[in-house]
Amino acid sequence: MKKYKIAFLFTRPPFGSAMSREGLDALLAASAFCDEQEIAICFINDGVFNLVSNQQPEQILQKDHISTFKLLDLYDLNECFVCQESVNLRRLEHANWVLPHLQFKTQSEILILLNQAEKVMTF
């Protein structure tokens, strides 16, 4: 498996705290300093909810930062890994995803990837 310079791990849902939004901001900032092929973006547990399209955060008086994940394509950040078990447990198998280039991996495969990364930032 490829070794990444930095991995961003999203484990929390997009709303209810600022963690997801802060993680996305950090990810976009890091992309200015790293080659896009050196960054892995991983989504496990409730972090998979960050990628579900057609959410309506205004209904709970939250800002929509989910659409900002679409910027990952503009930044050529294509190394996006999603935990298939997390998707299955949340019954999101048929969800519409914000990004077209997601790679679905087992939790074990994602953990191996994270262990091989030089730095892991968790949000």
C-alpha angles and dihedrals in degrees: 000000000000118000116230129205093220134008126199113208119197111196103153132074118259097248135048095052138030095245097102094046091047090049091052091049091050091048093052091046092050091052088067090062102037135057108254090241090060094063126080120193115201132186121195137157111358089348088086088073088071089073101049111110128217096040118154107215092165087072088069094037095256131133118250107245093151090086088058088069085073086072088073088079091053090051090048090240098153102150096099118152124190125193107241092202090055090050092049095047090053092045093239097135091120098037123133107242127216092222126052098205103061119146113210113213137170117261089249092055091050092049090052090051091050092048090054095049117101092225132014122199113195124203 
